[in-house]
Amino acid sequence: MSTEKVAAIPTIDHKPHAAFFRQSGWLMVANVGAGFLTLGVHFLSKKIPEAQYAAFGTLLMVVACLPTMPLQMVFAQQTAQALATGRERQLAGMIRLAWIWTFVIWALAALAVLVFQKQIVTGWHLPSGSGLRVTLPLLLVSLWAPLFTGVMQGRQDFFWMGWSVLLGGAGRLALAAFLVLALAFGAEGMMAGALIGVGLTVAITIWRTRDLWRGRAEAFDRKYLLRQVVPLMLGFGACQFMFTSDTIFAKAYFHSDEMAPYVAAGTLSRALLWLVLPLAAVMFPKIVHASARAEKSNLFGLVVLGTAALALCGGLGLWLVGPWVVKLIFTANYVAETTALIPWYAAAMVPLAMANVLVNDLLARSRFGVVPFMVALAAAYGFTLPMLLNHFPGRIEVVLQTLGAFNLLLFLVCAWFVWGVKEKPPRAGSQ
């Protein structure tokens, strides 16, 4: 790739604060818009049986448990570093290698799922295997989406990053509505809508990043890459585990009629992150870029304050208007149960939103000392939650109380590493 072509792609704004608010504002609008489009899919819950909607929620959480956050942040970091240090050809090799290996890993996992399909359908109380089969290609495009979205994030192409999310949400709602309302499909129709939506997002991100992955590739230092990638994968993987795994745990202990209100409450409560994630998403590549060039950046304080204000206001707003929204979107059969769960769910999301900002700052600066503590905390959560569910059978609110407690611990651990541990001078890499 020519130097002229690379130079023509701006990666940093000369007015960083103005750029930050403009870019994060646009991503916030795009995320909220896409969130409402995604929420529109849940209106279809009124047209399908509760067992089908619970199955849809379970399959959706299987997709959500993919390491999408770690993959995106790895490629956001590598892209920002490569553009800051002139290593675009090495980046092209990394992208193509990851593209191939994600397909290989997916193919092996898909084969295993097909072999054990009956056992999975029985264990997860799914109405049929059709939804599971639709989920398989969705898993593939869901692996590719963070890869190329991360490249867009790293080069700070936030305009098209937002449009890819919006157009994907529109495609998702349109197809799901057609399949459920016109053809009377259930969970498989809603999952097919998700497949089309994510597929459209992937197509846009692949096209927008083609100049980076189609270019001539050069060899790169794989040991140095591993020293960067492994902590990012583990750190952001721990965050994603805390964000998504509760539904999978709950599904093993509660029946479909109990899970439907839980899925509904989770859909509304996770909307809090539609508001706050864009702030950290815009901040991350800017801090990586500044660190690679040994420049100072004061965006972190702005992001912390903005995230705290938005998360607290959003949580309070959800607590106040949540009952009305539940009656509007979901069936009357589980309005009361959903309304009772929303305060617990929203309270669990607020410390996670704050922790996400701190994690983004720490890992963008390659301050990886926090990662072992994050992994240990996620493992402790995965061990403690089943134990408590066995001790308090039938109490689904225990899932959210445990999640909230561990999310608060995650925030406190990250806060200690941000403000309580003195930052060491960065060690020069081998690149």
Summary of the structure (lengths in Angstrom):
residues: 431
radius of gyration: 21.2
end to end distance: 19.1
largest distance: 64.2
contacts: 1527
relative contact order: 0.13
helix: 83%
strand: 0%
